Amino acid sequence: MKKIIIDDAVPFAKEIFSSLGKVTCIAGNKINSKHLVDADALIIRSRTQITPPLLTNSKVQFIGSTVVGLDHVDQNYLLQNNIQFYSAQGCNANSVAEFVITCIVNYAKENNIILKNKTLGIIGVGNVGRLLQQKAITLGLKILANDPPRQQQKNKHNFVDLNSVLNADIVSFHTPLIASGNYPTKHLLNKENFKLIKPQALIINAARGGIIDEKAWLNYAKQHPTLTSIIDCWQDEPNINPKLYAIAKIATPHIAGHALDAKIKGTLMVYQKLCKLWNIKKNNHWKNYLPKPPPTIKLIQYPTNQQTIYQLLKKCYQPNKDHQAINLTNSTEFEYYRRHYPTRREWSEHSIEQTTNQQLNNTLIKLGFILI
């Protein structure tokens, strides 16, 4: 029988993978070479560092990551040693986009801002950035998008330069963390170009720690108290900068993509890949273990659609609760909360009673809600 080692933060791991072999679940940051000596496959999230010492004496021939980040995986080593690697790219994109939109709508409510009058700068228009752009346009925001690699590859002209994006009312980062090459993203926002950020802007990092120079961020925030910072990704996680944490309006432990549906999607993508590799028929018995969808929501209509959407999103998810749940400067709490994150569902799992406002109904559909 095949042996599969799986990060215990992968939801429904045993239910989904047990049809493929013997499953052993271990905390991701505790998985070591001894666990892998006789393992055939390793399924991880972001806390297992895939390095030569971990795999040298193992017989693992497949590694599947149920998350999208790649900076914890030595892909060159895997390629050189004929170990197949698969990453569930895009699995949590919708979850992250919903997190960002919720934060933006909450920010607008707290500051009495009409979103149709504001610009949103999106840096990185990949899986997350594209979905964020679609949802933001639905809310009436004007988009300034920056993504040099995609602009070059697709020969498109609907992108603007980085300096223009940094001058938006809201700036949200959605690039991978790349230290070298033609398009490095490490410290993309730094002490040299931070001056382009409006003093009263909203900055969001729900991508990777290190894309923004945290020292420059902290200094700029101290100089401009009107700046609003929402931080989900940090350098040196889980050992984060306590001073930067102190100035954040919303500070969360890298959970923007942690909606249950995103996690399940990532798990299934890896499962399906392994089924194909091992030539085993897919099994859907795991669906019996899923929680029931959230109850149907009946909307109360407010004077504006933006006010109504704010009230709706409040029923679905409140980032402030994550912000208040733990002390992020405690690395143990940071990691524990990530691994035991409360159930949060994506908007597509929420059913909404149709309203008499057809424009509002259309907006809700475009955002991903189900109308009944």
Buried (B, 14 or more C-beta within 10 A) or exposed (E): EBBBBBBBBBBBBBBBBBBBBBBBBBEBBEBEBEBBEEBBBBBBBBBBBBEEEBBEEBEBBBBBBBBBBBEBBBEEBBEEEEBBBBBBBBBBBBBBBBBBBBBBBBBBBEEEBEBEEBBBBBBBBBBBBBBBBBBBEBBBBBBBBBBEBBBEEEEEEEBBEBEBBBBBBBBBBBBBBBEEEEBEBBBBBEEEBBEBBBEEBBBBBBBBBBBBBBBBBBEBBEEBEEBBBBBBBBBEBBEBBEEBBEBBBBBBBBBBBBBBBBBBBBBBBBBBBBBEBBEEEEBEEBEEEEEEEBEEBEBEEEEEBBBBBBBBBBEBBBBBEBBEBBEBBBBEBBBBBBBEBEEBBBBBBBBBEEBEBEEBBEBBBEBBBBEE
